[in-house]
C-alpha cells in the first residue's frame, strides 16, 4: 500500500501567468511574420514600385519630352515596367499589365521641374492610396518573404512546444510522504537514498538539487518551489514547508553558502594565526 502524501505542491499561479504570456508572445510573432510574408512585404514592394516610377522614371522621362501634349500622349499609352516576380513580389491580384497612373499626365511641369526627393504628384497619389511619402530603400525579394514564412512556422512550433510543456506542468505535483520525496514526473526518492543537497539557489531562486543513490548510481532531482507550491504566506508557504520537511529528515551533506559572519570569523581566525606565527618567528630570531 502506497504512503499518503503529507504535503502536495501544485503548479503555481506564477508559472501559469508566465506560460500564457509566452504563448501569447509567440502567437503574435507568428501572426506578424506570416502577415509580412503574405501581405506586408508585397504591399511595401508595391509602394516602392510606384515611388520609383513617380520620382525617378517619370521625372527622367518628363525631362526628355518637349511638350505637355506629348507627355499626356506618352502617359496614356505607357505600361508600367515591372521587375520579375522573384525579385519583387507584388500583392496577389496586382494587374501586371496596367498603364501609368493618370495623375502623372496632369503633373507634367511639376514632375519635370522637381528637384526634390519626391514630387507633388507622388504626394497626392500616395495620399490617395493611404501610403506615406517615405518608402523602403529597396524591394523585398521572394527569399525575404520565404524567411518570414519560416519565422512564422518556427514561432507557431514554439507555441505548440510551450503549450505541451505547460499542460504537462499543470498535471504534475511535488510531494512528500513520511519516507520519500516525489518529484514532478512521479520520480520517487527515499530520504534514506539522499546523499547530498545543494541549497545555494534556494533563498534566491527557490531551487534545491538533491543527489541520491540508486543501485550504486548517483542521480539528481530538483525541488523547484517557484514552479510548484510557491512561497506566498497567505497560501501557507507550501514550497517552504515541503523543503523544510525534507531537510528535517535528511542525514547527508548540505552544500550552502557561507554567511558573512562566518567569513568574518574565518578571516579573524586567519589573521590571529598569522600574528601568532609572526610573533613566534620574532622571538626565535
C-alpha positions as CSV (number, residue, x, y, z in Angstrom):
1,X,0.0,0.0,0.0
2,X,1.5,3.4,-1.0
3,X,2.0,6.1,1.5
4,X,-0.2,9.1,1.8
5,X,1.3,12.4,0.7
6,X,1.7,14.8,3.6
7,X,2.5,18.0,1.6
8,X,1.4,18.4,-2.1
9,X,2.7,21.4,-4.1
10,X,0.8,22.0,-7.4
11,X,1.7,24.2,-10.3
12,X,1.7,27.9,-9.2
13,X,-0.2,30.8,-10.5
14,X,3.2,32.4,-11.4
15,X,4.0,29.7,-13.9
16,X,0.5,29.8,-15.3
17,X,0.7,33.5,-16.0
18,X,4.2,33.2,-17.4
19,X,3.2,30.4,-19.7
20,X,0.2,32.4,-21.0
21,X,2.4,35.4,-21.7
22,X,5.0,33.3,-23.5
23,X,2.3,31.6,-25.6
24,X,0.7,35.0,-26.4
25,X,4.1,36.4,-27.4
26,X,4.8,33.6,-29.8
27,X,1.3,33.7,-31.3
28,X,1.8,37.4,-32.0
29,X,5.2,36.8,-33.5
30,X,3.8,34.0,-35.7
31,X,0.9,36.3,-36.9
32,X,3.2,39.2,-37.7
33,X,5.8,37.1,-39.5
34,X,3.0,35.4,-41.6
35,X,1.4,38.8,-42.3
36,X,4.7,40.3,-43.5
37,X,5.4,37.3,-45.7
38,X,1.9,37.0,-47.2
39,X,0.8,40.7,-47.3
40,X,3.1,43.2,-45.7
41,X,6.2,42.8,-47.8
42,X,4.2,42.7,-51.0
43,X,2.4,45.9,-50.2
44,X,5.8,47.6,-49.3
45,X,7.1,46.4,-52.7
46,X,4.1,48.0,-54.4
47,X,4.7,51.3,-52.7
48,X,8.4,51.1,-53.7
49,X,7.5,50.3,-57.3
50,X,5.2,53.4,-57.6
51,X,7.6,55.6,-55.7
52,X,10.4,54.7,-58.1
53,X,8.0,55.3,-61.0
54,X,6.9,58.7,-59.9
55,X,10.2,60.1,-58.6
56,X,12.8,58.5,-60.9
57,X,11.4,57.0,-64.1
58,X,8.7,59.6,-64.7
59,X,11.0,62.5,-63.7
60,X,13.7,61.4,-66.1
61,X,11.2,60.8,-69.0
62,X,9.4,64.2,-68.4
63,X,12.8,65.9,-69.0
64,X,13.2,64.0,-72.3
65,X,9.8,65.0,-73.6
66,X,9.4,68.5,-75.0
67,X,5.8,69.3,-74.5
68,X,2.8,68.6,-72.2
69,X,0.8,67.3,-75.1
70,X,3.5,64.7,-76.0
71,X,3.7,63.9,-72.3
72,X,0.0,63.3,-72.0
73,X,0.0,61.0,-75.0
74,X,3.0,59.1,-73.7
75,X,1.5,58.6,-70.2
76,X,-1.9,57.4,-71.7
77,X,-0.3,54.5,-73.6
78,X,2.7,53.7,-71.4
79,X,2.6,50.5,-69.4
80,X,4.4,50.1,-66.1
81,X,7.7,48.2,-66.5
82,X,7.6,45.6,-63.7
83,X,10.5,43.7,-62.2
84,X,10.3,39.9,-62.0
85,X,8.0,38.3,-59.5
86,X,11.1,36.7,-57.9
87,X,12.9,39.9,-57.3
88,X,9.9,42.0,-56.3
89,X,6.8,40.0,-55.4
90,X,3.6,42.2,-55.6
91,X,0.2,41.8,-54.0
92,X,-2.0,39.0,-55.2
93,X,-4.3,40.2,-58.0
94,X,-2.0,43.1,-58.9
95,X,-2.6,44.0,-62.6
96,X,0.8,43.4,-64.2
97,X,-0.4,44.9,-67.5
98,X,-1.6,48.3,-66.3
99,X,-0.8,51.7,-67.6
100,X,0.9,54.6,-65.8
101,X,-1.4,56.3,-63.3
102,X,-3.4,59.1,-64.9
103,X,-2.2,61.6,-62.3
104,X,1.2,61.6,-63.9
105,X,-0.3,63.2,-67.0
106,X,-1.7,66.1,-65.0
107,X,1.6,67.0,-63.4
108,X,4.0,67.3,-66.3
109,X,5.6,70.6,-65.2
110,X,5.7,69.6,-61.6
111,X,7.4,66.3,-62.3
112,X,9.8,67.8,-64.9
113,X,11.0,70.7,-62.7
114,X,11.1,68.8,-59.4
115,X,14.5,68.5,-57.8
116,X,13.1,67.1,-54.5
117,X,13.4,63.6,-53.1
118,X,9.7,63.2,-54.0
119,X,7.5,65.3,-56.2
120,X,4.0,66.7,-55.7
121,X,2.4,64.1,-57.9
122,X,3.7,61.4,-55.6
123,X,2.5,63.2,-52.5
124,X,-1.0,63.4,-54.0
125,X,-1.0,59.8,-55.2
126,X,0.4,58.3,-52.1
127,X,-2.1,60.2,-50.0
128,X,-5.0,58.8,-52.1
129,X,-3.6,55.3,-51.6
130,X,-3.2,55.8,-47.8
131,X,0.6,55.5,-48.0
132,X,3.3,57.6,-46.5
133,X,5.6,59.5,-48.8
134,X,8.7,57.7,-47.5
135,X,9.2,54.1,-48.6
136,X,11.8,51.4,-48.1
137,X,15.1,51.9,-49.9
138,X,14.9,48.5,-51.7
139,X,12.2,45.9,-52.5
140,X,12.0,42.6,-50.7
141,X,12.6,39.6,-52.9
142,X,11.0,36.2,-52.7
143,X,13.8,34.9,-50.4
144,X,12.8,37.6,-47.8
145,X,9.2,36.5,-48.0
146,X,10.2,32.9,-47.5
147,X,12.2,33.9,-44.4
148,X,9.1,35.4,-42.9
149,X,7.2,32.2,-43.5
150,X,10.0,30.2,-41.9
151,X,9.9,32.5,-38.9
152,X,6.1,32.2,-38.7
153,X,6.4,28.4,-38.8
154,X,9.1,28.5,-36.1
155,X,7.0,30.7,-33.8
156,X,4.0,28.5,-34.3
157,X,6.1,25.4,-33.4
158,X,7.3,27.1,-30.3
159,X,3.6,27.8,-29.4
160,X,2.9,24.1,-29.6
161,X,6.0,23.3,-27.5
162,X,5.2,25.7,-24.8
163,X,1.5,24.6,-24.7
164,X,2.7,21.0,-24.3
165,X,5.2,21.8,-21.6
166,X,2.6,24.0,-19.8
167,X,-0.1,21.3,-19.9
168,X,2.5,18.7,-18.7
169,X,3.4,21.0,-15.8
170,X,-0.2,21.5,-14.8
171,X,-0.6,17.8,-14.4
172,X,2.4,17.4,-12.2
173,X,3.0,17.9,-8.5
174,X,5.8,18.0,-6.0
175,X,5.0,15.9,-2.9
176,X,6.5,14.3,0.3
177,X,5.4,11.3,2.3
178,X,6.9,10.2,5.6
179,X,9.7,8.4,3.9
180,X,10.0,9.8,0.3
181,X,10.2,12.9,-1.8
182,X,8.1,12.5,-5.0
183,X,9.4,14.9,-7.6
184,X,7.4,16.2,-10.6
185,X,7.1,13.4,-13.0
186,X,6.5,10.9,-10.2
187,X,10.2,10.2,-9.6
188,X,10.2,8.7,-6.1
189,X,13.3,9.4,-4.0
190,X,13.5,7.9,-0.5
191,X,15.0,10.1,2.2
192,X,17.4,7.2,3.0
193,X,18.8,7.3,-0.5
194,X,19.6,11.0,-0.4
195,X,23.4,11.8,-0.2
196,X,23.7,15.5,-0.8
197,X,21.5,18.6,-1.1
198,X,22.7,21.7,-2.9
199,X,20.8,24.6,-1.3
200,X,22.7,27.5,-2.7
201,X,19.9,28.6,-5.0
202,X,17.1,28.1,-2.6
203,X,17.0,31.5,-1.0
204,X,17.3,33.4,-4.3
205,X,15.5,31.1,-6.9
206,X,13.6,28.6,-4.8
207,X,15.6,25.7,-6.3
208,X,17.4,22.9,-4.4
209,X,19.2,20.0,-6.1
210,X,19.2,16.6,-4.4
211,X,21.7,13.9,-5.2
212,X,20.6,10.4,-4.3
213,X,21.9,6.9,-4.9
214,X,20.1,4.0,-6.7
215,X,21.8,0.7,-7.2
216,X,25.2,2.3,-6.8
217,X,24.4,5.1,-9.3
218,X,24.3,8.7,-8.3
219,X,21.3,10.6,-9.7
220,X,19.9,14.1,-9.3
221,X,16.4,15.6,-8.8
222,X,15.2,19.1,-8.1
223,X,13.0,20.8,-5.6
224,X,11.5,23.7,-7.6
225,X,9.5,26.0,-5.3
226,X,8.9,28.7,-7.9
227,X,7.0,26.3,-10.3
228,X,5.4,24.1,-7.6
229,X,3.9,25.5,-4.4
230,X,5.4,29.0,-4.3
231,X,6.1,30.9,-1.1
232,X,3.0,33.1,-0.5
233,X,2.3,33.5,3.2
234,X,-1.5,33.7,2.5
235,X,-1.2,30.2,1.0
236,X,0.8,28.8,3.9
237,X,4.2,28.8,2.0
238,X,3.7,25.2,0.7
239,X,7.1,25.0,-1.1
240,X,8.9,26.2,2.0
241,X,7.1,23.7,4.2
242,X,8.0,20.8,1.8
243,X,11.6,21.9,1.7
244,X,11.8,22.1,5.5
245,X,10.2,18.6,5.7
246,X,12.9,17.2,3.5
247,X,15.7,18.9,5.4
248,X,14.4,17.6,8.8
249,X,14.7,14.0,7.5
250,X,17.9,14.4,5.5
251,X,21.1,13.0,7.0
252,X,23.7,13.6,4.3
253,X,25.9,16.6,3.2
254,X,24.4,20.0,2.7
255,X,26.0,22.5,0.3
256,X,25.3,26.1,1.2
257,X,26.8,29.5,1.0
258,X,28.9,30.7,4.0
259,X,27.3,33.6,5.8
260,X,29.1,37.0,6.0
261,X,29.6,36.4,9.8
262,X,31.3,33.0,9.1
263,X,33.6,34.6,6.6
264,X,34.5,37.4,9.0
265,X,35.1,34.9,11.8
266,X,37.3,32.9,9.4
267,X,39.2,36.0,8.4
268,X,39.8,37.0,12.0
269,X,41.0,33.5,12.9
270,X,43.4,33.5,9.9
271,X,44.6,37.0,11.0
272,X,45.2,35.9,14.6
273,X,47.0,32.8,13.5
274,X,49.2,34.8,11.2
275,X,50.0,37.3,14.0
276,X,50.9,34.5,16.4
277,X,53.2,32.9,13.8
278,X,55.0,36.2,13.2
279,X,55.4,36.8,16.9
280,X,56.9,33.3,17.3
281,X,59.3,33.9,14.5
282,X,60.4,37.2,16.0
283,X,61.1,35.6,19.4
284,X,63.1,32.8,17.8
285,X,65.2,35.3,15.9
